[in-house]
Amino acid sequence: MKKNIRMVLLGELLLFVAVFTFLLLGGSYGLSAVAWFIDLPSLIIILLILIPGLLIMGEWKDFVKSFSVGIKDYRLLELKNIIEAVAAAQKLTVFAALFAIIISGVLIMGHLDDMSTLGPNLAVCFLSGLYAVIVEFFLLPLRLNAERRMNEEMDMEDE
């Protein structure tokens, strides 16, 4: 049975939005707290390391192919390259988040004289980690789907 990876990703997005909304509505802050989770510079840092990193390593085309595994047929070597590209994207995402967290932490340490801003600054510092978790949440099914297809192809070759 072929699974449409795009539908899986859409389902994950809906699950993520539902859980996030439930957690916000369950708290005393309501939907006004959504703005607390938006930090464009952190997101840009992650994307500025992820996308050029994949381009520099020559993995971008294979990474883009990961969104059509299960829809299009790929040979074993192509599936192996797709799996490696998604694995590279996962590692780059973690490194980008660590980079952003460390930079934010250094900036926070440089401004410890104003303790009233410590809480909000630490919250922003952790958003890079949250963004990395969210990106990983979507990269994992891409990798698992490609690995499943590769196993199916290997199984069909053995027959």
Secondary structure, 3 states (H helix, E strand, C coil): CCCCHHHHHHHHHHHHHHHHHHHHHHCCCHHHHHHHHCCHHHHHHHHHHHHHHHHHHCCHHHHHHHHHECCECCCHHHHHHHHHHHHHHHHHHHHHHHHHHHHHHHHHHCCCCCHHHHHHHHHHHHHHHHHHHHHHHHHHHHHHHHHHHHHHHHHHHHC
